[in-house]
Amino acid sequence: MTIFFSLIGLIVSTFFSLPTLYQFQIKEYFLPRILSGIKDNRGFWIPLKMPARSLRNILITGFVFLIMVAYFGWTALRFQEIDLSYTLFWGLGFLASKVVVFLGVLLTEPLALYKRGRIIKRAEQMAKDSDAVVIGVTGSYGKSSMKVILHRLLSEKYKVASTKKNYNSEVGVAMSFLNEIRPDTQYFISEMAAYTVGTITRSANITPPRIGFVTGLGNQHVDIFGSREALLKAKSELPSALPKDGKLYLNMDCDGYEVMTKAAHCTVITYSITNPKADAYSQPTGNGSFHFAYKNLNLSLNTVLPGNHSILNLTGALACAIDLGLDEKQIVEALKHLKPISQKLSRRELDNGSILIDDSYNSSVEGFIAALHYISEFSQTNRTAITRGLLELGDTLETSYERIVSVLRELNIHLITTDPVLHKIAGDEISELVDEKSVHEKICSGTEKDVFLLEGRFSPKVMQDLSHHCRK
C-alpha cells in the first residue's frame, strides 16, 4: 500500500512543483525579485499556472522528477504501513518539491548564462552591421505604452521594429533585435528594464541607442534595488549611454528628472502636461483632445488612448516624431490608427450594464493614481477600484498607499482590495477587504450606475471568470 501512495505522491508533487517553476520564470529566475515576491506574500504563489516549454524548464522539471523518485522511493522502502510517520514524510514531499525547483534553477543557471551570452554576442555583431537607429525607452512606468506609441507614429514614415511583449531585459533586447531587424529597418525601439544597477548599461552595449526616453520615475521595484537612490542610478544609465549628438526625451512631470538631466551628455528635451515651460507641452482639454506645442508648432489633436497620462506619453513621442521629420498630416494620420492597448485602461461593457476598466497589465503608484483620475470622469455615480495591491515597493509601501488613499478620498472612489495593508490605511469607511473569490461576485453585482477599475493583476481564475462578461 505504501508503494501505491508513494507513486501517487511522486506524480502529484511533481505536478504541483510546476506552478512554482512558473513563478521563477515570470520573475526571470532572478533571486531578488523572487525573494521580494515571497516577502510581499502577494503575487508570487499563484496556483496551477504552468511554465513555458523551454529547455531550461524541461531540465528543471526532469531534475525535480528524479529527486522526487528518490524521495518517494525511500518512503516506500522505509515504511511498511501507512502510519503517522509515513503521512508526515509523504506530506513533506510537496514542500520538498518546491525546494528542489529552487535547486534546479541554481543548477541550470550556468547553462542559461552560456545560452544568453551566445544570443547577446550575435545581437552585438548584428547591431554593428545594421544601419537601424536605436531608440532606448526606460522608466519605472509607461515604458511599454511609449514603445507602442512611438512604433505607431514613426511607422507612418519609416520602417520600424521594436522589442516584443515584455522582452525588456538585456537578453530580451538581444532576442528581439535578432528576430525583428530587417535589412530595411530604419528605427529599432528598445524597451529597457532594470532590476539591478548595470542592466540598462548592458542592454545599451548590445544595441547602442542614439535616442533615449525616460518615461517616469516612481517607486516600482525599489524593494529590489534597496533604495530610491539606487533605482535612479540604474535608470540614469540610459541617459549616460547616449552619444553627445544624441537626444534624450525626458518626462518633466516626475520627481527625480533632474538626476536624468545631469546624467545626460547630449541634448535633453523635456515634455509635460503640467509645466508650460517644458520643451514639449500639451494641455488636455477633455475627451482625448489636447493642445500640443513644440518648437514653432501648435496643434489641436485628438486621441482614443484613455487618460491624461496617455497624452503625456504622446507629448514626448510627438516631439521625437517631429524631430525625425514627420509633418502635421502624418501625425494626424498616425493618431487615427493608434488604438488602446489591451489591459491598459481597456474598456469593457458588461452584461449587467456596468463598465469594467481593465488596467491589469501592470501597476505602479503613478499608474494607479492616473487610472483613478480617469474613472472619476465617468458619469456613473458609483465608482469602485479593485486591486490586490502593488508589488516590490519595499519600505515605500505605506507612504505609497497613503498617496493612493488620499486620491481615493478626494475623488470619492470606493476601494475593494485583497491587501490588508492597503485596507488598513484606507479604513472601513471607503474600503472593504475581500478574498479573490469575491472579486468576480462584486463586479457581477453591479448595475448601469457602476464603473469598476481593475488595477493590477489577479489570479488566472479571476481573469478567466471576468472574461465571460459576468454572464448569468
Buried (B, 14 or more C-beta within 10 A) or exposed (E): EBEEBBBEBBEBBBEBBBBBBBBBBBBBBBBBBBBBBEEBEBBBEBEEBEBEEEEBBEBBBEBBBEBBBEBBBEBBEEBEEEEEEBEEBBEBBBEBBBEBBBEBBEEBEEEBEEBBEEBBEBBBEBBEEBEBBBBBBBBBBBBBBBBBBBBBBBBBBBBBBBBBEBBBBBBBBBBBBBEBBEEEBBBBBBBBBBBBBEBBBBBBEBBBBBBBBBBBBBBBBBBBBBEBEBBBBBBBBBBBBBEEEBBBBBBBBBEBBEBBBEBBBBBBBBBBBEEEEBBBBBBBEEEBEBEBBBEEBEBEBEBEBBBBBBBBBBBBBBBBBBBBEBEEEBBEEBBEEBEBBEBBBBEBEBEBEBBBBBBBBBBBBBBBBBBBBBBBBBEBEBBBBBBBBBBBBBEBBEEBBEBBBEBBBEBEBBBBBBBEBBBEBBEEEBBBBBEEEBBBEBBBEBEEEBBBBBBBBBBEBBBEBBEEBBEE
